[in-house]
């Protein structure tokens, strides 16, 4: 796990919300991209954490 990366991931998730709350399509697309990157980072971090403790 990388603490700096996790902070960036959570920041992207937090910043994506206000962008989604606008009526402009361009701004909403930015919000969607921020959320997508945040979700990807979260899933990747959780998979790495689980992978360290569960050996298949």
PDB file as gemmi writes it, atoms N, CA and C in Angstrom:
CRYST1    1.000    1.000    1.000  90.00  90.00  90.00 P 1                      
ATOM      1  N   UNK A   1       0.845  -1.186   0.000  1.00  0.00           N  
ATOM      2  CA  UNK A   1       0.000   0.000   0.000  1.00  0.00           C  
ATOM      3  C   UNK A   1       0.884   1.239   0.000  1.00  0.00           C  
ATOM      4  N   UNK A   2       0.421   2.225  -0.711  1.00  0.00           N  
ATOM      5  CA  UNK A   2       1.140   3.481  -0.812  1.00  0.00           C  
ATOM      6  C   UNK A   2       0.258   4.586  -0.217  1.00  0.00           C  
ATOM      7  N   UNK A   3       0.599   5.118   0.953  1.00  0.00           N  
ATOM      8  CA  UNK A   3      -0.260   6.118   1.599  1.00  0.00           C  
ATOM      9  C   UNK A   3      -0.503   7.359   0.739  1.00  0.00           C  
ATOM     10  N   UNK A   4       0.508   7.808   0.006  1.00  0.00           N  
ATOM     11  CA  UNK A   4       0.313   8.990  -0.841  1.00  0.00           C  
ATOM     12  C   UNK A   4      -0.698   8.709  -1.943  1.00  0.00           C  
ATOM     13  N   UNK A   5      -0.610   7.530  -2.524  1.00  0.00           N  
ATOM     14  CA  UNK A   5      -1.554   7.169  -3.578  1.00  0.00           C  
ATOM     15  C   UNK A   5      -2.967   7.056  -3.019  1.00  0.00           C  
ATOM     16  N   UNK A   6      -3.093   6.506  -1.827  1.00  0.00           N  
ATOM     17  CA  UNK A   6      -4.411   6.377  -1.217  1.00  0.00           C  
ATOM     18  C   UNK A   6      -5.029   7.742  -0.939  1.00  0.00           C  
ATOM     19  N   UNK A   7      -4.224   8.702  -0.527  1.00  0.00           N  
ATOM     20  CA  UNK A   7      -4.734  10.055  -0.287  1.00  0.00           C  
ATOM     21  C   UNK A   7      -5.206  10.678  -1.593  1.00  0.00           C  
ATOM     22  N   UNK A   8      -4.447  10.483  -2.652  1.00  0.00           N  
ATOM     23  CA  UNK A   8      -4.844  11.019  -3.959  1.00  0.00           C  
ATOM     24  C   UNK A   8      -6.136  10.358  -4.432  1.00  0.00           C  
ATOM     25  N   UNK A   9      -6.245   9.052  -4.225  1.00  0.00           N  
ATOM     26  CA  UNK A   9      -7.452   8.328  -4.626  1.00  0.00           C  
ATOM     27  C   UNK A   9      -8.677   8.854  -3.890  1.00  0.00           C  
ATOM     28  N   UNK A  10      -8.568   9.016  -2.585  1.00  0.00           N  
ATOM     29  CA  UNK A  10      -9.700   9.538  -1.809  1.00  0.00           C  
ATOM     30  C   UNK A  10     -10.013  10.979  -2.184  1.00  0.00           C  
ATOM     31  N   UNK A  11      -8.994  11.753  -2.495  1.00  0.00           N  
ATOM     32  CA  UNK A  11      -9.213  13.136  -2.919  1.00  0.00           C  
ATOM     33  C   UNK A  11      -9.979  13.181  -4.232  1.00  0.00           C  
ATOM     34  N   UNK A  12      -9.652  12.299  -5.150  1.00  0.00           N  
ATOM     35  CA  UNK A  12     -10.369  12.269  -6.430  1.00  0.00           C  
ATOM     36  C   UNK A  12     -11.831  11.910  -6.225  1.00  0.00           C  
ATOM     37  N   UNK A  13     -12.087  10.964  -5.333  1.00  0.00           N  
ATOM     38  CA  UNK A  13     -13.477  10.612  -5.048  1.00  0.00           C  
ATOM     39  C   UNK A  13     -14.226  11.790  -4.434  1.00  0.00           C  
ATOM     40  N   UNK A  14     -13.569  12.506  -3.533  1.00  0.00           N  
ATOM     41  CA  UNK A  14     -14.210  13.650  -2.878  1.00  0.00           C  
ATOM     42  C   UNK A  14     -14.419  14.805  -3.850  1.00  0.00           C  
ATOM     43  N   UNK A  15     -13.465  15.031  -4.728  1.00  0.00           N  
ATOM     44  CA  UNK A  15     -13.573  16.144  -5.670  1.00  0.00           C  
ATOM     45  C   UNK A  15     -14.554  15.865  -6.801  1.00  0.00           C  
ATOM     46  N   UNK A  16     -14.804  14.610  -7.089  1.00  0.00           N  
ATOM     47  CA  UNK A  16     -15.702  14.274  -8.189  1.00  0.00           C  
ATOM     48  C   UNK A  16     -17.145  14.660  -7.927  1.00  0.00           C  
ATOM     49  N   UNK A  17     -17.571  14.620  -6.676  1.00  0.00           N  
ATOM     50  CA  UNK A  17     -18.962  14.920  -6.336  1.00  0.00           C  
ATOM     51  C   UNK A  17     -19.452  16.284  -6.781  1.00  0.00           C  
ATOM     52  N   UNK A  18     -18.759  17.362  -6.429  1.00  0.00           N  
ATOM     53  CA  UNK A  18     -19.221  18.686  -6.861  1.00  0.00           C  
ATOM     54  C   UNK A  18     -19.258  18.851  -8.379  1.00  0.00           C  
ATOM     55  N   UNK A  19     -18.357  18.191  -9.083  1.00  0.00           N  
ATOM     56  CA  UNK A  19     -18.379  18.273 -10.543  1.00  0.00           C  
ATOM     57  C   UNK A  19     -19.615  17.592 -11.109  1.00  0.00           C  
ATOM     58  N   UNK A  20     -20.067  16.529 -10.455  1.00  0.00           N  
ATOM     59  CA  UNK A  20     -21.259  15.825 -10.924  1.00  0.00           C  
ATOM     60  C   UNK A  20     -22.542  16.597 -10.635  1.00  0.00           C  
ATOM     61  N   UNK A  21     -22.484  17.513  -9.690  1.00  0.00           N  
ATOM     62  CA  UNK A  21     -23.683  18.243  -9.277  1.00  0.00           C  
ATOM     63  C   UNK A  21     -24.013  19.421 -10.189  1.00  0.00           C  
ATOM     64  N   UNK A  22     -23.257  19.613 -11.249  1.00  0.00           N  
ATOM     65  CA  UNK A  22     -23.509  20.740 -12.146  1.00  0.00           C  
ATOM     66  C   UNK A  22     -24.374  20.307 -13.312  1.00  0.00           C  
ATOM     67  N   UNK A  23     -24.937  21.276 -14.003  1.00  0.00           N  
ATOM     68  CA  UNK A  23     -25.786  20.969 -15.153  1.00  0.00           C  
ATOM     69  C   UNK A  23     -25.009  20.968 -16.469  1.00  0.00           C  
ATOM     70  N   UNK A  24     -23.782  21.470 -16.455  1.00  0.00           N  
ATOM     71  CA  UNK A  24     -22.984  21.488 -17.689  1.00  0.00           C  
ATOM     72  C   UNK A  24     -22.409  20.109 -17.954  1.00  0.00           C  
ATOM     73  N   UNK A  25     -22.564  19.640 -19.178  1.00  0.00           N  
ATOM     74  CA  UNK A  25     -22.111  18.298 -19.527  1.00  0.00           C  
ATOM     75  C   UNK A  25     -20.591  18.178 -19.437  1.00  0.00           C  
ATOM     76  N   UNK A  26     -19.871  19.232 -19.802  1.00  0.00           N  
ATOM     77  CA  UNK A  26     -18.405  19.174 -19.757  1.00  0.00           C  
ATOM     78  C   UNK A  26     -17.912  18.999 -18.323  1.00  0.00           C  
ATOM     79  N   UNK A  27     -18.522  19.721 -17.422  1.00  0.00           N  
ATOM     80  CA  UNK A  27     -18.120  19.640 -16.018  1.00  0.00           C  
ATOM     81  C   UNK A  27     -18.511  18.285 -15.425  1.00  0.00           C  
ATOM     82  N   UNK A  28     -19.673  17.785 -15.805  1.00  0.00           N  
ATOM     83  CA  UNK A  28     -20.103  16.476 -15.322  1.00  0.00           C  
ATOM     84  C   UNK A  28     -19.171  15.375 -15.826  1.00  0.00           C  
ATOM     85  N   UNK A  29     -18.680  15.501 -17.046  1.00  0.00           N  
ATOM     86  CA  UNK A  29     -17.739  14.510 -17.574  1.00  0.00           C  
ATOM     87  C   UNK A  29     -16.430  14.509 -16.787  1.00  0.00           C  
ATOM     88  N   UNK A  30     -15.984  15.685 -16.378  1.00  0.00           N  
ATOM     89  CA  UNK A  30     -14.789  15.762 -15.533  1.00  0.00           C  
ATOM     90  C   UNK A  30     -15.047  15.027 -14.221  1.00  0.00           C  
ATOM     91  N   UNK A  31     -16.226  15.233 -13.648  1.00  0.00           N  
ATOM     92  CA  UNK A  31     -16.587  14.538 -12.413  1.00  0.00           C  
ATOM     93  C   UNK A  31     -16.616  13.032 -12.590  1.00  0.00           C  
ATOM     94  N   UNK A  32     -17.147  12.583 -13.719  1.00  0.00           N  
ATOM     95  CA  UNK A  32     -17.195  11.145 -13.997  1.00  0.00           C  
ATOM     96  C   UNK A  32     -15.785  10.573 -14.098  1.00  0.00           C  
ATOM     97  N   UNK A  33     -14.897  11.300 -14.757  1.00  0.00           N  
ATOM     98  CA  UNK A  33     -13.508  10.836 -14.866  1.00  0.00           C  
ATOM     99  C   UNK A  33     -12.827  10.779 -13.503  1.00  0.00           C  
ATOM    100  N   UNK A  34     -13.057  11.798 -12.670  1.00  0.00           N  
ATOM    101  CA  UNK A  34     -12.464  11.797 -11.329  1.00  0.00           C  
ATOM    102  C   UNK A  34     -12.973  10.619 -10.503  1.00  0.00           C  
ATOM    103  N   UNK A  35     -14.267  10.364 -10.573  1.00  0.00           N  
ATOM    104  CA  UNK A  35     -14.850   9.242  -9.840  1.00  0.00           C  
ATOM    105  C   UNK A  35     -14.297   7.917 -10.365  1.00  0.00           C  
ATOM    106  N   UNK A  36     -14.189   7.788 -11.685  1.00  0.00           N  
ATOM    107  CA  UNK A  36     -13.686   6.542 -12.273  1.00  0.00           C  
ATOM    108  C   UNK A  36     -12.254   6.256 -11.827  1.00  0.00           C  
ATOM    109  N   UNK A  37     -11.409   7.268 -11.841  1.00  0.00           N  
ATOM    110  CA  UNK A  37     -10.020   7.079 -11.407  1.00  0.00           C  
ATOM    111  C   UNK A  37      -9.977   6.767  -9.914  1.00  0.00           C  
ATOM    112  N   UNK A  38     -10.821   7.435  -9.141  1.00  0.00           N  
ATOM    113  CA  UNK A  38     -10.874   7.169  -7.704  1.00  0.00           C  
ATOM    114  C   UNK A  38     -11.330   5.756  -7.389  1.00  0.00           C  
ATOM    115  N   UNK A  39     -12.340   5.286  -8.102  1.00  0.00           N  
ATOM    116  CA  UNK A  39     -12.833   3.918  -7.887  1.00  0.00           C  
ATOM    117  C   UNK A  39     -11.771   2.908  -8.308  1.00  0.00           C  
ATOM    118  N   UNK A  40     -11.117   3.164  -9.438  1.00  0.00           N  
ATOM    119  CA  UNK A  40     -10.049   2.261  -9.884  1.00  0.00           C  
ATOM    120  C   UNK A  40      -8.935   2.182  -8.839  1.00  0.00           C  
ATOM    121  N   UNK A  41      -8.525   3.312  -8.314  1.00  0.00           N  
ATOM    122  CA  UNK A  41      -7.471   3.328  -7.302  1.00  0.00           C  
ATOM    123  C   UNK A  41      -7.881   2.614  -6.034  1.00  0.00           C  
ATOM    124  N   UNK A  42      -9.137   2.784  -5.635  1.00  0.00           N  
ATOM    125  CA  UNK A  42      -9.637   2.116  -4.433  1.00  0.00           C  
ATOM    126  C   UNK A  42      -9.651   0.603  -4.615  1.00  0.00           C  
ATOM    127  N   UNK A  43     -10.172   0.152  -5.745  1.00  0.00           N  
ATOM    128  CA  UNK A  43     -10.233  -1.290  -6.011  1.00  0.00           C  
ATOM    129  C   UNK A  43      -8.826  -1.871  -6.102  1.00  0.00           C  
ATOM    130  N   UNK A  44      -7.921  -1.152  -6.746  1.00  0.00           N  
ATOM    131  CA  UNK A  44      -6.543  -1.628  -6.872  1.00  0.00           C  
ATOM    132  C   UNK A  44      -5.865  -1.730  -5.504  1.00  0.00           C  
ATOM    133  N   UNK A  45      -6.077  -0.741  -4.649  1.00  0.00           N  
ATOM    134  CA  UNK A  45      -5.488  -0.772  -3.308  1.00  0.00           C  
ATOM    135  C   UNK A  45      -6.065  -1.914  -2.474  1.00  0.00           C  
ATOM    136  N   UNK A  46      -7.378  -2.097  -2.553  1.00  0.00           N  
ATOM    137  CA  UNK A  46      -8.003  -3.188  -1.802  1.00  0.00           C  
ATOM    138  C   UNK A  46      -7.545  -4.549  -2.316  1.00  0.00           C  
ATOM    139  N   UNK A  47      -7.393  -4.682  -3.619  1.00  0.00           N  
ATOM    140  CA  UNK A  47      -6.919  -5.946  -4.185  1.00  0.00           C  
ATOM    141  C   UNK A  47      -5.491  -6.234  -3.726  1.00  0.00           C  
ATOM    142  N   UNK A  48      -4.667  -5.205  -3.659  1.00  0.00           N  
ATOM    143  CA  UNK A  48      -3.303  -5.392  -3.168  1.00  0.00           C  
ATOM    144  C   UNK A  48      -3.272  -5.794  -1.713  1.00  0.00           C  
ATOM    145  N   UNK A  49      -4.149  -5.189  -0.927  1.00  0.00           N  
ATOM    146  CA  UNK A  49      -4.224  -5.515   0.495  1.00  0.00           C  
ATOM    147  C   UNK A  49      -4.693  -6.952   0.703  1.00  0.00           C  
ATOM    148  N   UNK A  50      -5.733  -7.332  -0.014  1.00  0.00           N  
ATOM    149  CA  UNK A  50      -6.250  -8.697   0.100  1.00  0.00           C  
ATOM    150  C   UNK A  50      -5.212  -9.690  -0.415  1.00  0.00           C  
ATOM    151  N   UNK A  51      -4.522  -9.328  -1.478  1.00  0.00           N  
ATOM    152  CA  UNK A  51      -3.512 -10.216  -2.045  1.00  0.00           C  
ATOM    153  C   UNK A  51      -2.362 -10.501  -1.103  1.00  0.00           C  
ATOM    154  N   UNK A  52      -2.066  -9.560  -0.221  1.00  0.00           N  
ATOM    155  CA  UNK A  52      -0.988  -9.783   0.746  1.00  0.00           C  
ATOM    156  C   UNK A  52      -1.382 -10.781   1.821  1.00  0.00           C  
ATOM    157  N   UNK A  53      -2.661 -10.836   2.150  1.00  0.00           N  
ATOM    158  CA  UNK A  53      -3.112 -11.697   3.240  1.00  0.00           C  
ATOM    159  C   UNK A  53      -3.717 -13.016   2.766  1.00  0.00           C  
ATOM    160  N   UNK A  54      -4.168 -13.055   1.537  1.00  0.00           N  
ATOM    161  CA  UNK A  54      -4.777 -14.271   1.008  1.00  0.00           C  
ATOM    162  C   UNK A  54      -3.887 -14.784  -0.118  1.00  0.00           C  
ATOM    163  N   UNK A  55      -3.289 -15.911   0.112  1.00  0.00           N  
ATOM    164  CA  UNK A  55      -2.440 -16.522  -0.916  1.00  0.00           C  
ATOM    165  C   UNK A  55      -3.235 -17.632  -1.587  1.00  0.00           C  
ATOM    166  N   UNK A  56      -3.484 -17.466  -2.869  1.00  0.00           N  
ATOM    167  CA  UNK A  56      -4.251 -18.494  -3.592  1.00  0.00           C  
ATOM    168  C   UNK A  56      -3.322 -19.445  -4.303  1.00  0.00           C  
TER     169      UNK A  56                                                      
END                                                                             
